[in-house]
Amino acid sequence: MRNFFKNISAAIARIPHWGLIFPILFLMLFHYFAIFDRNRAEDDSELNVAPSENEMKVFQIVDELPQNSKVLILVNYGPESKYELESAMSALIRVLADKNIGIAFATMIPNGVESAFTAVEKSIENGSLGRERFVYGHEYTHLGFIVGGNVATYLIANNFGQVKERDIFDSSTEIHQPLMNEIGSISDFSAVFEFSSQTFDGVPGIVSFAVMLKDKNVKKVAFCSSDMLSAYIPFRGSLYLDGLIGGFKSIAVFTHEFQPSLNIEKQYDMLSTILFYIIGLVVFSNLIKLVTKDKK
């Protein structure tokens, strides 16, 4: 038995240090596919969780939006709710782009400008939605920060022709943006979506918008952060709000429905695994070096 271990030790000592990477790579691949199969099984079990009636209503509204129509997205959240609302807005942008639906963004808070552009970038980076087929001024535009809270909602609801005259870059939408050529009033949009982390004078922006809106046929859907959910719930299923997605769970269900993707936490798990094996490789290599040195 002693000779057996001695022979094994001598064989290992003759292996070049760079050769140790092959068993390490084998272990990494084995571990990766083991985790992949386990996570896929977990994902399949998660899909069995039935969406709520309210979530299904929002799914239906999004699915029934006509091809080549136009929608307005009010972006009323900033960095404080980025990790809660951005993924949902990115998923919505993707499904709208796949149906060739034009998007006009507007915001009633200054931070909403950056939030909208960041969500667009995320939509482009995370899928097949390329810059060559999702061009500013053709497929989407941003009408900028509209000052005034409830006053801004009134302007959007009843004087949209004036609101849409110029974009965030102070460029004429009439001249430079084919997207806006057929938009004269809010009634020309198939739906209005709000992504919100705050209210205006205690009232959700889209509710204030709905109260002032004369055309009640325009669909109105809100996505709100968890802390704002209590302010939106009283208007769910009313004349003011056709659909509501609010809170982490509801947003996660919506995002998974329209943009299933690898969980970021699983990506970090894989990175941690790779780092673990690298450290193992360094330690194991140094141990072999130490054994070899002692024999010399």
C-alpha positions as semicolon CSV with decimal commas, in nm:
position;residue;x (nm);y (nm);z (nm)
1;M;0,000;0,000;0,000
2;R;0,289;0,236;0,082
3;N;0,444;0,170;-0,259
4;F;0,107;0,242;-0,423
5;F;0,082;0,592;-0,272
6;K;0,450;0,648;-0,345
7;N;0,394;0,565;-0,711
8;I;0,086;0,791;-0,726
9;S;0,284;1,078;-0,571
10;A;0,567;1,028;-0,819
11;A;0,322;1,024;-1,112
12;I;0,159;1,348;-0,996
13;A;0,498;1,508;-0,952
14;R;0,580;1,436;-1,318
15;I;0,267;1,616;-1,442
16;P;0,348;1,966;-1,574
17;H;0,174;2,239;-1,377
18;W;-0,021;2,359;-1,679
19;G;-0,162;2,008;-1,721
20;L;-0,358;2,046;-1,399
21;I;-0,600;2,276;-1,576
22;F;-0,766;1,985;-1,762
23;P;-0,907;1,803;-1,459
24;I;-1,012;2,140;-1,318
25;L;-1,196;2,227;-1,641
26;F;-1,363;1,887;-1,636
27;L;-1,486;1,947;-1,281
28;M;-1,609;2,295;-1,376
29;L;-1,811;2,163;-1,671
30;F;-1,953;1,878;-1,465
31;H;-2,055;2,120;-1,189
32;Y;-2,206;2,367;-1,440
33;F;-2,430;2,110;-1,609
34;A;-2,534;1,968;-1,273
35;I;-2,643;2,317;-1,160
36;F;-2,806;2,387;-1,499
37;D;-3,024;2,075;-1,478
38;R;-3,121;2,154;-1,120
39;N;-3,208;2,518;-1,200
40;R;-3,406;2,414;-1,507
41;A;-3,612;2,181;-1,291
42;E;-3,665;2,464;-1,040
43;D;-3,769;2,702;-1,320
44;D;-4,018;2,448;-1,456
45;S;-4,173;2,417;-1,112
46;E;-4,196;2,795;-1,080
47;L;-4,387;2,817;-1,409
48;N;-4,663;2,612;-1,252
49;V;-4,755;2,907;-1,029
50;A;-5,071;3,049;-1,187
51;P;-5,080;3,428;-1,241
52;S;-5,350;3,618;-1,056
53;E;-5,666;3,735;-1,231
54;N;-5,537;4,091;-1,238
55;E;-5,203;3,985;-1,389
56;M;-5,384;3,783;-1,654
57;K;-5,583;4,093;-1,745
58;V;-5,262;4,288;-1,806
59;F;-5,124;3,999;-2,013
60;Q;-5,442;4,011;-2,224
61;I;-5,420;4,388;-2,275
62;V;-5,058;4,361;-2,391
63;D;-5,130;4,060;-2,615
64;E;-5,429;4,232;-2,780
65;L;-5,246;4,554;-2,872
66;P;-5,279;4,589;-3,251
67;Q;-4,975;4,538;-3,469
68;N;-4,815;4,864;-3,591
69;S;-5,013;5,073;-3,342
70;K;-4,869;5,331;-3,096
71;V;-4,850;5,344;-2,716
72;L;-4,748;5,606;-2,462
73;I;-4,531;5,511;-2,164
74;L;-4,517;5,750;-1,867
75;V;-4,189;5,689;-1,683
76;N;-4,233;5,823;-1,330
77;Y;-3,959;5,645;-1,139
78;G;-3,592;5,706;-1,073
79;P;-3,292;5,516;-0,931
80;E;-3,481;5,434;-0,611
81;S;-3,699;5,181;-0,798
82;K;-3,470;5,086;-1,085
83;Y;-3,419;4,725;-0,976
84;E;-3,792;4,677;-0,925
85;L;-3,943;4,842;-1,233
86;E;-3,670;4,847;-1,499
87;S;-3,690;4,476;-1,582
88;A;-4,067;4,497;-1,632
89;M;-4,040;4,802;-1,858
90;S;-3,759;4,637;-2,054
91;A;-3,978;4,328;-2,104
92;L;-4,269;4,545;-2,219
93;I;-4,047;4,732;-2,466
94;R;-3,933;4,401;-2,613
95;V;-4,284;4,268;-2,672
96;L;-4,397;4,602;-2,819
97;A;-4,099;4,611;-3,055
98;D;-4,169;4,253;-3,168
99;K;-4,520;4,368;-3,270
100;N;-4,384;4,680;-3,446
101;I;-4,566;4,903;-3,200
102;G;-4,430;5,256;-3,181
103;I;-4,345;5,391;-2,834
104;A;-4,357;5,749;-2,711
105;F;-4,199;5,807;-2,369
106;A;-4,279;6,100;-2,142
107;T;-4,207;6,170;-1,778
108;M;-4,336;6,395;-1,502
109;I;-4,021;6,362;-1,289
110;P;-3,667;6,463;-1,397
111;N;-3,514;6,121;-1,325
112;G;-3,766;5,956;-1,554
113;V;-3,572;6,065;-1,862
114;E;-3,269;5,855;-1,771
115;S;-3,489;5,566;-1,655
116;A;-3,655;5,540;-1,996
117;F;-3,332;5,542;-2,197
118;T;-3,172;5,289;-1,960
119;A;-3,464;5,049;-2,004
120;V;-3,436;5,081;-2,382
121;E;-3,063;5,003;-2,367
122;K;-3,133;4,701;-2,148
123;S;-3,395;4,578;-2,397
124;I;-3,145;4,601;-2,681
125;E;-2,860;4,436;-2,491
126;N;-3,062;4,143;-2,350
127;G;-3,206;3,998;-2,668
128;S;-3,246;3,998;-3,044
129;L;-3,379;4,355;-3,045
130;G;-3,100;4,528;-3,240
131;R;-3,025;4,896;-3,279
132;E;-3,074;4,866;-3,655
133;R;-3,441;4,773;-3,606
134;F;-3,518;4,986;-3,301
135;V;-3,421;5,334;-3,408
136;Y;-3,489;5,657;-3,222
137;G;-3,745;5,869;-3,407
138;H;-3,880;5,570;-3,601
139;E;-3,966;5,300;-3,347
140;Y;-3,954;5,514;-3,031
141;T;-3,913;5,870;-2,910
142;H;-3,889;6,059;-2,583
143;L;-4,096;6,373;-2,530
144;G;-3,902;6,468;-2,221
145;F;-3,982;6,600;-1,876
146;I;-4,326;6,761;-1,858
147;V;-4,337;6,991;-1,556
148;G;-4,634;7,025;-1,324
149;G;-4,745;6,693;-1,177
150;N;-5,124;6,691;-1,215
151;V;-5,100;6,989;-1,450
152;A;-4,872;6,777;-1,669
153;T;-5,126;6,493;-1,670
154;Y;-5,393;6,739;-1,786
155;L;-5,171;6,855;-2,075
156;I;-5,100;6,495;-2,178
157;A;-5,467;6,395;-2,160
158;N;-5,619;6,697;-2,333
159;N;-5,348;6,887;-2,519
160;F;-5,117;6,614;-2,644
161;G;-5,071;6,787;-2,979
162;Q;-4,873;7,057;-2,800
163;V;-4,686;6,812;-2,576
164;K;-4,558;6,608;-2,870
165;E;-4,430;6,901;-3,079
166;R;-4,065;6,860;-2,970
167;D;-3,866;6,575;-2,821
168;I;-3,610;6,562;-2,540
169;F;-3,340;6,693;-2,777
170;D;-3,560;6,993;-2,873
171;S;-3,601;6,849;-3,220
172;S;-3,930;6,884;-3,408
173;T;-4,117;6,555;-3,401
174;E;-4,335;6,672;-3,691
175;I;-4,035;6,701;-3,923
176;H;-3,781;6,447;-3,801
177;Q;-3,987;6,163;-3,653
178;P;-4,212;5,947;-3,874
179;L;-4,327;5,775;-3,557
180;M;-4,526;6,081;-3,446
181;N;-4,673;6,181;-3,783
182;E;-5,003;6,003;-3,720
183;I;-5,035;6,110;-3,356
184;G;-5,257;6,413;-3,311
185;S;-5,419;6,339;-2,976
186;I;-5,404;6,087;-2,694
187;S;-5,684;5,891;-2,864
188;D;-5,437;5,787;-3,135
189;F;-5,259;5,564;-2,882
190;S;-5,382;5,209;-2,824
191;A;-5,276;5,220;-2,460
192;V;-5,105;5,431;-2,196
193;F;-4,868;5,263;-1,948
194;E;-4,728;5,419;-1,634
195;F;-4,419;5,296;-1,446
196;S;-4,426;5,473;-1,114
197;S;-4,260;5,497;-0,775
198;Q;-4,445;5,807;-0,659
199;T;-4,779;5,986;-0,659
200;F;-4,863;6,348;-0,737
201;D;-5,047;6,527;-0,457
202;G;-5,131;6,182;-0,321
203;V;-5,289;6,060;-0,648
204;P;-5,126;5,814;-0,892
205;G;-5,027;5,990;-1,211
206;I;-5,220;5,756;-1,440
207;V;-5,535;5,790;-1,226
208;S;-5,515;6,168;-1,250
209;F;-5,460;6,125;-1,624
210;A;-5,764;5,894;-1,652
211;V;-5,990;6,137;-1,464
212;M;-5,904;6,415;-1,708
213;L;-5,913;6,194;-2,018
214;K;-6,225;6,234;-2,231
215;D;-6,168;5,922;-2,444
216;K;-6,231;5,633;-2,205
217;N;-6,150;5,371;-2,470
218;V;-5,774;5,415;-2,433
219;K;-5,641;5,129;-2,219
220;K;-5,465;5,244;-1,901
221;V;-5,219;5,012;-1,722
222;A;-4,999;5,092;-1,422
223;F;-4,677;4,929;-1,300
224;C;-4,587;5,052;-0,953
225;S;-4,321;4,981;-0,692
226;S;-4,407;4,786;-0,377
227;D;-4,422;5,092;-0,151
228;M;-4,672;5,257;-0,388
229;L;-4,901;4,957;-0,424
230;S;-5,143;5,070;-0,153
231;A;-5,202;5,398;-0,341
232;Y;-5,289;5,216;-0,665
233;I;-5,496;4,922;-0,537
234;P;-5,818;5,124;-0,474
235;F;-5,832;5,208;-0,846
236;R;-5,770;4,853;-0,971
237;G;-6,056;4,729;-1,189
238;S;-6,224;5,070;-1,188
239;L;-6,300;5,311;-1,470
240;Y;-5,965;5,476;-1,404
241;L;-5,736;5,176;-1,438
242;D;-5,770;4,877;-1,673
243;G;-5,478;4,683;-1,529
244;L;-5,224;4,694;-1,247
245;I;-4,890;4,522;-1,190
246;G;-4,742;4,614;-0,852
247;G;-4,487;4,476;-0,609
248;F;-4,194;4,238;-0,657
249;K;-4,396;3,918;-0,709
250;S;-4,639;4,063;-0,961
251;I;-4,358;4,234;-1,155
252;A;-4,154;3,912;-1,156
253;V;-4,451;3,717;-1,297
254;F;-4,501;3,975;-1,574
255;T;-4,130;3,987;-1,660
256;H;-4,104;3,609;-1,675
257;E;-4,414;3,589;-1,895
258;F;-4,281;3,824;-2,162
259;Q;-3,903;3,795;-2,122
260;P;-3,789;3,468;-1,962
261;S;-3,416;3,493;-1,895
262;L;-3,139;3,360;-1,675
263;N;-3,165;3,479;-1,318
264;I;-2,885;3,720;-1,229
265;E;-2,833;3,537;-0,901
266;K;-2,756;3,218;-1,095
267;Q;-2,498;3,407;-1,300
268;Y;-2,330;3,519;-0,980
269;D;-2,340;3,159;-0,853
270;M;-2,159;3,044;-1,166
271;L;-1,899;3,321;-1,128
272;S;-1,842;3,219;-0,766
273;T;-1,795;2,858;-0,877
274;I;-1,534;2,956;-1,137
275;L;-1,345;3,164;-0,881
276;F;-1,356;2,872;-0,638
277;Y;-1,197;2,640;-0,894
278;I;-0,932;2,897;-0,984
279;I;-0,835;2,924;-0,618
280;G;-0,835;2,542;-0,598
281;L;-0,607;2,525;-0,902
282;V;-0,359;2,771;-0,748
283;V;-0,355;2,591;-0,412
284;F;-0,325;2,245;-0,569
285;S;-0,046;2,362;-0,802
286;N;0,150;2,508;-0,511
287;L;0,109;2,187;-0,311
288;I;0,248;1,984;-0,603
289;K;0,534;2,230;-0,632
290;L;0,605;2,196;-0,261
291;V;0,607;1,811;-0,278
292;T;0,835;1,817;-0,581
293;K;1,074;2,060;-0,414
294;D;1,097;1,843;-0,101
295;K;1,191;1,536;-0,310
296;K;1,465;1,727;-0,485
